[in-house]
Amino acid sequence: MTRKKTTDATGSGTALSPVAVSGLDFEAALAELEALVGRMEEGEMTLEQSLSDFERGIALTRTCQQALTAAEQKVSLLVDKDGETALVDFTPDND
């Protein structure tokens, strides 16, 4: 089975696997996800291309959700120390 080359957020046409998603920051993952959704909404892709992009979209969505969860947990760790707000270091659980 041949996999379609997936265009990344930069439009470079580089094939990206779900494994590569873990290295993306939130903004890059979200931008790529938005581009991917736009391509899928055009309806010009084959079934194989659609499935490949859907798989990539799931991986990108999970990356975005993990980044949002980590940010939410960091914000919740703000504590009031001696009248000043300080941020406590946070190490996320990697499931």
MMTF fields as JSON, N, C-alpha, C and O atoms, coordinates in Angstrom:
{
  "mmtfVersion": "1.0.0",
  "mmtfProducer": "UNKNOWN",
  "numBonds": 379,
  "numAtoms": 380,
  "numGroups": 95,
  "numChains": 1,
  "numModels": 1,
  "chainsPerModel": [1],
  "groupsPerChain": [95],
  "chainIdList": ["A"],
  "bondAtomList": [4, 2, 8, 6, 12, 10, 16, 14, 20, 18, 24, 22, 28, 26, 32, 30, 36, 34, 40, 38, 44, 42, 48, 46, 52, 50, 56, 54, 60, 58, 64, 62, 68, 66, 72, 70, 76, 74, 80, 78, 84, 82, 88, 86, 92, 90, 96, 94, 100, 98, 104, 102, 108, 106, 112, 110, 116, 114, 120, 118, 124, 122, 128, 126, 132, 130, 136, 134, 140, 138, 144, 142, 148, 146, 152, 150, 156, 154, 160, 158, 164, 162, 168, 166, 172, 170, 176, 174, 180, 178, 184, 182, 188, 186, 192, 190, 196, 194, 200, 198, 204, 202, 208, 206, 212, 210, 216, 214, 220, 218, 224, 222, 228, 226, 232, 230, 236, 234, 240, 238, 244, 242, 248, 246, 252, 250, 256, 254, 260, 258, 264, 262, 268, 266, 272, 270, 276, 274, 280, 278, 284, 282, 288, 286, 292, 290, 296, 294, 300, 298, 304, 302, 308, 306, 312, 310, 316, 314, 320, 318, 324, 322, 328, 326, 332, 330, 336, 334, 340, 338, 344, 342, 348, 346, 352, 350, 356, 354, 360, 358, 364, 362, 368, 366, 372, 370, 376, 374],
  "bondOrderList": [1, 1, 1, 1, 1, 1, 1, 1, 1, 1, 1, 1, 1, 1, 1, 1, 1, 1, 1, 1, 1, 1, 1, 1, 1, 1, 1, 1, 1, 1, 1, 1, 1, 1, 1, 1, 1, 1, 1, 1, 1, 1, 1, 1, 1, 1, 1, 1, 1, 1, 1, 1, 1, 1, 1, 1, 1, 1, 1, 1, 1, 1, 1, 1, 1, 1, 1, 1, 1, 1, 1, 1, 1, 1, 1, 1, 1, 1, 1, 1, 1, 1, 1, 1, 1, 1, 1, 1, 1, 1, 1, 1, 1, 1],
  "groupList": [{"groupName": "MET", "atomNameList": ["N", "CA", "C", "O"], "elementList": ["N", "C", "C", "O"], "formalChargeList": [0, 0, 0, 0], "bondAtomList": [1, 0, 2, 1, 3, 2], "bondOrderList": [1, 1, 2], "singleLetterCode": "M", "chemCompType": "L-PEPTIDE LINKING"}, {"groupName": "THR", "atomNameList": ["N", "CA", "C", "O"], "elementList": ["N", "C", "C", "O"], "formalChargeList": [0, 0, 0, 0], "bondAtomList": [1, 0, 2, 1, 3, 2], "bondOrderList": [1, 1, 2], "singleLetterCode": "T", "chemCompType": "L-PEPTIDE LINKING"}, {"groupName": "ARG", "atomNameList": ["N", "CA", "C", "O"], "elementList": ["N", "C", "C", "O"], "formalChargeList": [0, 0, 0, 0], "bondAtomList": [1, 0, 2, 1, 3, 2], "bondOrderList": [1, 1, 2], "singleLetterCode": "R", "chemCompType": "L-PEPTIDE LINKING"}, {"groupName": "LYS", "atomNameList": ["N", "CA", "C", "O"], "elementList": ["N", "C", "C", "O"], "formalChargeList": [0, 0, 0, 0], "bondAtomList": [1, 0, 2, 1, 3, 2], "bondOrderList": [1, 1, 2], "singleLetterCode": "K", "chemCompType": "L-PEPTIDE LINKING"}, {"groupName": "ASP", "atomNameList": ["N", "CA", "C", "O"], "elementList": ["N", "C", "C", "O"], "formalChargeList": [0, 0, 0, 0], "bondAtomList": [1, 0, 2, 1, 3, 2], "bondOrderList": [1, 1, 2], "singleLetterCode": "D", "chemCompType": "L-PEPTIDE LINKING"}, {"groupName": "ALA", "atomNameList": ["N", "CA", "C", "O"], "elementList": ["N", "C", "C", "O"], "formalChargeList": [0, 0, 0, 0], "bondAtomList": [1, 0, 2, 1, 3, 2], "bondOrderList": [1, 1, 2], "singleLetterCode": "A", "chemCompType": "L-PEPTIDE LINKING"}, {"groupName": "GLY", "atomNameList": ["N", "CA", "C", "O"], "elementList": ["N", "C", "C", "O"], "formalChargeList": [0, 0, 0, 0], "bondAtomList": [1, 0, 2, 1, 3, 2], "bondOrderList": [1, 1, 2], "singleLetterCode": "G", "chemCompType": "PEPTIDE LINKING"}, {"groupName": "SER", "atomNameList": ["N", "CA", "C", "O"], "elementList": ["N", "C", "C", "O"], "formalChargeList": [0, 0, 0, 0], "bondAtomList": [1, 0, 2, 1, 3, 2], "bondOrderList": [1, 1, 2], "singleLetterCode": "S", "chemCompType": "L-PEPTIDE LINKING"}, {"groupName": "LEU", "atomNameList": ["N", "CA", "C", "O"], "elementList": ["N", "C", "C", "O"], "formalChargeList": [0, 0, 0, 0], "bondAtomList": [1, 0, 2, 1, 3, 2], "bondOrderList": [1, 1, 2], "singleLetterCode": "L", "chemCompType": "L-PEPTIDE LINKING"}, {"groupName": "PRO", "atomNameList": ["N", "CA", "C", "O"], "elementList": ["N", "C", "C", "O"], "formalChargeList": [0, 0, 0, 0], "bondAtomList": [1, 0, 2, 1, 3, 2], "bondOrderList": [1, 1, 2], "singleLetterCode": "P", "chemCompType": "L-PEPTIDE LINKING"}, {"groupName": "VAL", "atomNameList": ["N", "CA", "C", "O"], "elementList": ["N", "C", "C", "O"], "formalChargeList": [0, 0, 0, 0], "bondAtomList": [1, 0, 2, 1, 3, 2], "bondOrderList": [1, 1, 2], "singleLetterCode": "V", "chemCompType": "L-PEPTIDE LINKING"}, {"groupName": "PHE", "atomNameList": ["N", "CA", "C", "O"], "elementList": ["N", "C", "C", "O"], "formalChargeList": [0, 0, 0, 0], "bondAtomList": [1, 0, 2, 1, 3, 2], "bondOrderList": [1, 1, 2], "singleLetterCode": "F", "chemCompType": "L-PEPTIDE LINKING"}, {"groupName": "GLU", "atomNameList": ["N", "CA", "C", "O"], "elementList": ["N", "C", "C", "O"], "formalChargeList": [0, 0, 0, 0], "bondAtomList": [1, 0, 2, 1, 3, 2], "bondOrderList": [1, 1, 2], "singleLetterCode": "E", "chemCompType": "L-PEPTIDE LINKING"}, {"groupName": "GLN", "atomNameList": ["N", "CA", "C", "O"], "elementList": ["N", "C", "C", "O"], "formalChargeList": [0, 0, 0, 0], "bondAtomList": [1, 0, 2, 1, 3, 2], "bondOrderList": [1, 1, 2], "singleLetterCode": "Q", "chemCompType": "L-PEPTIDE LINKING"}, {"groupName": "ILE", "atomNameList": ["N", "CA", "C", "O"], "elementList": ["N", "C", "C", "O"], "formalChargeList": [0, 0, 0, 0], "bondAtomList": [1, 0, 2, 1, 3, 2], "bondOrderList": [1, 1, 2], "singleLetterCode": "I", "chemCompType": "L-PEPTIDE LINKING"}, {"groupName": "CYS", "atomNameList": ["N", "CA", "C", "O"], "elementList": ["N", "C", "C", "O"], "formalChargeList": [0, 0, 0, 0], "bondAtomList": [1, 0, 2, 1, 3, 2], "bondOrderList": [1, 1, 2], "singleLetterCode": "C", "chemCompType": "L-PEPTIDE LINKING"}, {"groupName": "ASN", "atomNameList": ["N", "CA", "C", "O"], "elementList": ["N", "C", "C", "O"], "formalChargeList": [0, 0, 0, 0], "bondAtomList": [1, 0, 2, 1, 3, 2], "bondOrderList": [1, 1, 2], "singleLetterCode": "N", "chemCompType": "L-PEPTIDE LINKING"}],
  "groupTypeList": [0, 1, 2, 3, 3, 1, 1, 4, 5, 1, 6, 7, 6, 1, 5, 8, 7, 9, 10, 5, 10, 7, 6, 8, 4, 11, 12, 5, 5, 8, 5, 12, 8, 12, 5, 8, 10, 6, 2, 0, 12, 12, 6, 12, 0, 1, 8, 12, 13, 7, 8, 7, 4, 11, 12, 2, 6, 14, 5, 8, 1, 2, 1, 15, 13, 13, 5, 8, 1, 5, 5, 12, 13, 3, 10, 7, 8, 8, 10, 4, 3, 4, 6, 12, 1, 5, 8, 10, 4, 11, 1, 9, 4, 16, 4],
  "groupIdList": [1, 2, 3, 4, 5, 6, 7, 8, 9, 10, 11, 12, 13, 14, 15, 16, 17, 18, 19, 20, 21, 22, 23, 24, 25, 26, 27, 28, 29, 30, 31, 32, 33, 34, 35, 36, 37, 38, 39, 40, 41, 42, 43, 44, 45, 46, 47, 48, 49, 50, 51, 52, 53, 54, 55, 56, 57, 58, 59, 60, 61, 62, 63, 64, 65, 66, 67, 68, 69, 70, 71, 72, 73, 74, 75, 76, 77, 78, 79, 80, 81, 82, 83, 84, 85, 86, 87, 88, 89, 90, 91, 92, 93, 94, 95],
  "secStructList": [7, 7, 7, 7, 7, 7, 7, 7, 6, 6, 1, 7, 7, 7, 7, 7, 7, 2, 2, 2, 2, 6, 6, 7, 7, 2, 2, 2, 2, 2, 2, 2, 2, 2, 2, 2, 2, 2, 2, 2, 2, 2, 6, 7, 1, 7, 2, 2, 2, 2, 2, 2, 2, 2, 2, 2, 2, 2, 2, 2, 2, 2, 2, 2, 2, 2, 2, 2, 2, 2, 2, 2, 2, 2, 2, 2, 6, 3, 3, 3, 3, 6, 6, 3, 3, 3, 3, 7, 7, 7, 7, 7, 7, 7, 7],
  "xCoordList": [0.84, 0.0, 0.879, 1.751, 0.674, 1.455, 0.804, -0.409, 1.628, 1.093, 1.231, 2.247, 0.244, 0.233, 1.216, 1.369, 1.875, 2.755, 1.874, 1.05, 2.028, 1.208, 1.948, 3.12, 1.279, 1.902, 1.829, 0.768, 2.969, 2.978, 2.503, 2.15, 2.497, 1.964, 2.737, 2.195, 3.985, 4.791, 4.531, 5.006, 3.763, 3.475, 4.626, 4.653, 5.575, 6.771, 6.537, 7.366, 5.423, 5.145, 5.916, 5.943, 6.537, 7.291, 6.342, 5.371, 6.618, 5.788, 6.085, 7.244, 5.057, 5.216, 4.434, 3.263, 5.063, 4.381, 3.842, 4.264, 2.906, 2.401, 3.507, 3.378, 4.599, 5.716, 6.314, 6.701, 6.394, 6.981, 6.136, 6.638, 4.878, 3.976, 4.465, 4.288, 5.077, 5.485, 6.501, 6.642, 7.208, 8.191, 7.599, 8.294, 6.333, 5.702, 5.208, 4.731, 5.324, 4.723, 3.245, 2.793, 2.512, 1.065, 0.703, -0.165, 1.374, 1.03, 1.273, 0.455, 2.385, 2.695, 1.699, 1.24, 1.368, 0.41, -0.965, -1.641, -1.381, -2.689, -2.733, -3.731, -1.669, -1.624, -1.7, -2.412, -0.972, -1.017, -2.398, -2.905, -3.002, -4.341, -5.353, -6.209, -5.264, -6.175, -5.992, -6.973, -4.744, -4.473, -5.018, -5.589, -4.833, -5.306, -6.827, -7.366, -7.513, -8.982, -9.435, -10.408, -8.734, -9.079, -8.981, -9.854, -7.924, -7.757, -8.885, -9.44, -9.215, -10.26, -11.626, -12.433, -11.891, -13.18, -13.363, -14.495, -12.26, -12.354, -12.975, -13.585, -12.818, -13.439, -12.8, -13.427, -11.587, -10.918, -9.922, -9.169, -9.894, -8.911, -9.492, -10.706, -8.601, -9.024, -9.35, -9.031, -9.984, -10.287, -9.001, -8.928, -7.988, -6.707, -6.07, -5.553, -6.11, -5.56, -6.343, -5.764, -7.656, -8.504, -8.206, -8.112, -8.058, -7.75, -6.386, -6.219, -5.418, -4.081, -4.104, -3.506, -4.804, -4.903, -5.724, -5.428, -6.757, -7.549, -6.669, -6.748, -5.828, -4.902, -3.946, -3.698, -3.426, -2.523, -3.273, -2.728, -4.514, -5.314, -5.563, -5.541, -5.797, -5.983, -4.708, -4.772, -3.556, -2.283, -2.056, -1.604, -2.363, -2.209, -3.163, -2.787, -4.4, -5.378, -4.902, -5.031, -4.356, -3.837, -2.674, -2.571, -1.807, -0.688, -1.197, -0.704, -2.182, -2.759, -3.421, -3.253, -4.17, -4.848, -3.849, -4.065, -2.76, -1.73, -1.092, -0.832, -0.838, -0.253, -1.205, -0.782, -2.494, -3.485, -3.627, -3.755, -3.607, -3.693, -2.488, -2.633, -1.298, -0.084, -0.139, 0.246, -0.619, -0.729, -1.731, -1.494, -2.854, -3.871, -3.315, -3.583, -2.544, -1.961, -0.921, -0.821, -0.15, 0.82, 0.116, 0.542, -0.957, -1.712, -2.281, -2.288, -2.758, -3.343, -2.295, -2.639, -1.029, 0.036, 0.495, 1.399, -0.13, 0.199, -0.187, -1.316, 0.73, 0.451, 0.8, 1.624, 0.168, 0.411, 1.435, 1.149, 2.632, 3.697, 4.046, 4.469, 3.873, 4.219, 3.641, 4.318, 2.406, 1.746, 2.119, 1.612, 2.991, 3.383, 2.991, 3.002, 2.655, 2.292, 3.555, 4.359, 3.725, 4.893, 4.43, 3.412, 5.187, 4.873, 5.729, 6.953, 5.074, 5.767, 6.095, 5.248, 7.313, 7.689, 6.738, 6.263, 6.472, 5.547, 6.175, 6.74, 6.078, 6.54, 5.328, 4.775, 4.901, 3.7, 3.934, 5.049, 2.855, 2.907, 2.866, 2.0, 3.778, 3.761, 3.141, 3.748, 1.882, 1.155, 1.586, 1.087],
  "yCoordList": [-1.184, 0.0, 1.239, 1.37, 2.146, 3.359, 4.447, 4.65, 5.145, 6.23, 7.545, 7.79, 8.377, 9.693, 10.585, 10.501, 11.435, 12.414, 13.473, 14.079, 13.704, 14.677, 15.998, 16.04, 17.072, 18.382, 18.89, 18.876, 19.34, 19.863, 21.312, 21.849, 21.945, 23.3, 24.303, 25.349, 24.006, 24.926, 24.763, 25.561, 23.712, 23.46, 22.815, 22.833, 22.247, 21.702, 20.363, 19.931, 19.69, 18.404, 17.276, 16.172, 17.511, 16.491, 15.497, 15.888, 14.208, 13.187, 13.165, 13.079, 13.24, 13.245, 12.091, 11.901, 11.325, 10.21, 10.657, 11.689, 9.894, 10.244, 10.348, 11.106, 9.594, 9.66, 11.059, 11.555, 11.704, 13.034, 14.093, 15.176, 13.809, 14.768, 15.159, 16.305, 14.232, 14.511, 15.642, 16.257, 15.927, 17.005, 18.367, 19.378, 18.418, 19.681, 20.416, 19.799, 21.742, 22.509, 22.73, 22.395, 23.282, 23.44, 24.222, 23.806, 25.362, 26.216, 25.521, 25.64, 24.796, 24.088, 22.953, 22.751, 22.219, 21.118, 21.649, 21.062, 22.748, 23.331, 23.861, 23.675, 24.515, 25.042, 23.905, 24.009, 22.826, 21.687, 21.039, 20.635, 20.94, 20.358, 21.192, 20.638, 22.507, 23.378, 23.221, 23.199, 23.112, 22.91, 21.562, 21.45, 20.554, 19.21, 19.195, 18.603, 19.834, 19.904, 20.629, 20.226, 21.686, 22.418, 21.541, 21.589, 20.74, 19.826, 18.792, 18.489, 18.261, 17.235, 17.818, 17.139, 19.057, 19.68, 19.932, 20.029, 20.041, 20.249, 19.036, 19.17, 17.847, 16.647, 16.104, 15.318, 16.492, 16.056, 14.924, 14.582, 14.344, 13.321, 11.929, 11.729, 10.978, 9.591, 9.085, 9.734, 7.928, 7.332, 7.071, 7.336, 6.551, 6.266, 7.543, 7.552, 8.605, 9.884, 10.412, 10.919, 10.288, 10.752, 9.99, 10.589, 8.678, 7.872, 8.227, 8.322, 8.42, 8.796, 10.145, 10.3, 11.12, 12.438, 12.38, 13.099, 11.531, 11.376, 10.842, 11.324, 9.846, 9.292, 10.377, 10.491, 11.154, 12.248, 13.265, 13.77, 13.562, 14.519, 14.065, 14.878, 12.779, 12.242, 12.458, 12.887, 12.162, 12.344, 13.82, 14.146, 14.707, 16.147, 16.627, 17.439, 16.123, 16.492, 16.07, 16.827, 14.874, 14.395, 15.262, 15.567, 15.655, 16.527, 17.866, 18.369, 18.439, 19.712, 19.563, 20.418, 18.482, 18.255, 18.095, 18.622, 17.374, 17.206, 18.544, 18.818, 19.379, 20.693, 21.568, 22.277, 21.523, 22.308, 21.817, 22.625, 20.515, 19.945, 20.365, 20.752, 20.29, 20.69, 22.175, 22.558, 23.011, 24.448, 24.711, 25.542, 23.999, 24.154, 23.762, 24.431, 22.683, 22.244, 23.239, 23.464, 23.835, 24.85, 26.052, 26.575, 26.483, 27.625, 27.303, 28.161, 26.076, 25.712, 25.621, 25.611, 25.555, 25.498, 26.874, 26.984, 27.918, 29.259, 29.353, 29.042, 29.768, 29.86, 31.251, 31.957, 31.62, 32.918, 32.74, 32.105, 33.301, 33.228, 34.642, 35.472, 34.91, 36.203, 37.369, 38.375, 37.236, 38.317, 38.404, 39.27, 37.528, 37.54, 36.222, 35.165, 36.31, 35.111, 34.5, 35.196, 33.198, 32.502, 31.255, 30.656, 30.876, 29.681, 28.537, 28.647, 27.44, 26.258, 25.366, 25.166, 24.822, 23.914, 22.741, 22.236, 22.322, 21.233, 20.244, 20.637, 18.962, 17.917, 17.068, 16.388, 17.098, 16.351, 14.862, 14.388, 14.118, 12.659, 12.286, 12.762, 11.448, 10.981, 9.604, 8.618, 9.555, 8.287, 7.52, 6.422],
  "zCoordList": [0.0, 0.0, 0.0, 0.859, -0.935, -1.049, -0.219, -0.273, 0.553, 1.367, 0.637, -0.012, 0.73, 0.122, 0.856, 2.074, 0.096, 0.713, 1.348, 0.662, 2.624, 3.336, 3.389, 3.764, 3.019, 3.076, 4.501, 5.124, 5.012, 6.373, 6.364, 5.314, 7.541, 7.68, 6.83, 6.472, 6.502, 5.703, 4.226, 3.418, 3.853, 2.456, 1.715, 0.484, 2.435, 1.816, 1.141, 0.34, 1.445, 0.834, 1.474, 0.931, 2.597, 3.295, 3.932, 4.58, 3.751, 4.38, 5.865, 6.271, 6.665, 8.112, 8.696, 8.366, 9.551, 10.194, 11.531, 12.053, 12.104, 13.43, 14.471, 15.432, 14.292, 15.234, 15.249, 16.307, 14.079, 13.976, 14.664, 14.966, 14.917, 15.554, 16.939, 17.351, 17.665, 19.042, 19.129, 20.186, 18.05, 18.065, 17.743, 17.851, 17.35, 16.989, 18.221, 19.173, 18.199, 19.276, 18.945, 17.849, 19.871, 19.724, 18.467, 17.699, 18.258, 17.133, 15.794, 14.882, 15.663, 14.419, 14.181, 13.057, 15.236, 15.108, 14.724, 13.879, 15.333, 15.034, 13.602, 12.904, 13.162, 11.795, 10.778, 9.779, 11.029, 10.122, 10.132, 9.085, 11.309, 11.415, 10.634, 9.946, 10.734, 9.997, 8.488, 7.746, 8.029, 6.601, 6.136, 5.051, 6.963, 6.648, 6.524, 5.589, 7.446, 7.41, 6.146, 5.508, 5.791, 4.576, 3.339, 2.473, 3.249, 2.115, 2.093, 1.037, 3.261, 3.326, 2.957, 2.323, 3.343, 3.044, 1.557, 1.084, 0.807, -0.633, -1.326, -2.387, -0.724, -1.257, -2.517, -3.227, -2.814, -4.042, -3.803, -4.715, -2.631, -2.294, -2.508, -2.463, -2.74, -2.833, -1.431, -0.435, -1.37, -0.072, 0.7, 1.9, 0.011, 0.669, 1.221, 2.338, 0.443, 0.901, 2.099, 3.06, 2.028, 3.131, 4.418, 5.489, 4.315, 5.504, 6.073, 7.289, 5.199, 5.647, 6.368, 7.433, 5.774, 6.407, 7.688, 8.643, 7.722, 8.941, 10.068, 11.198, 9.765, 10.759, 11.262, 12.463, 10.348, 10.725, 11.588, 12.57, 11.224, 11.983, 13.409, 14.333, 13.598, 14.957, 15.776, 16.929, 15.181, 15.887, 16.217, 17.314, 15.283, 15.526, 16.619, 17.465, 16.599, 17.622, 19.004, 19.966, 19.106, 20.397, 20.873, 22.061, 19.956, 20.313, 20.841, 21.851, 20.156, 20.607, 21.974, 22.845, 22.162, 23.441, 24.579, 25.67, 24.338, 25.366, 25.716, 26.888, 24.712, 24.968, 25.767, 26.68, 25.429, 26.171, 27.606, 28.526, 27.806, 29.158, 29.987, 31.146, 29.397, 30.118, 30.485, 31.589, 29.553, 29.836, 30.949, 31.826, 30.909, 31.949, 33.316, 34.315, 33.358, 34.621, 35.13, 36.336, 34.227, 34.639, 35.247, 36.277, 34.611, 35.121, 36.493, 37.376, 36.685, 37.978, 39.08, 40.262, 38.706, 39.708, 40.179, 41.007, 39.648, 40.13, 41.612, 41.992, 42.405, 43.839, 44.345, 43.763, 45.418, 46.025, 47.14, 48.155, 46.95, 47.956, 48.415, 47.61, 49.678, 50.26, 49.467, 49.254, 49.035, 48.309, 46.843, 46.13, 46.378, 44.97, 44.316, 44.947, 43.076, 42.333, 41.743, 41.124, 41.938, 41.405, 40.67, 41.015, 39.661, 38.916, 39.443, 39.522, 39.8, 40.305, 39.123, 38.253, 39.071, 37.982, 37.908, 38.925, 36.695, 36.457, 35.492, 34.471, 35.814, 34.922, 34.566, 35.431, 33.284, 32.894, 32.924, 32.709, 33.197, 33.121, 31.662, 30.929, 31.221, 29.831, 29.806, 30.224, 29.294, 29.213, 27.998, 27.753]
}
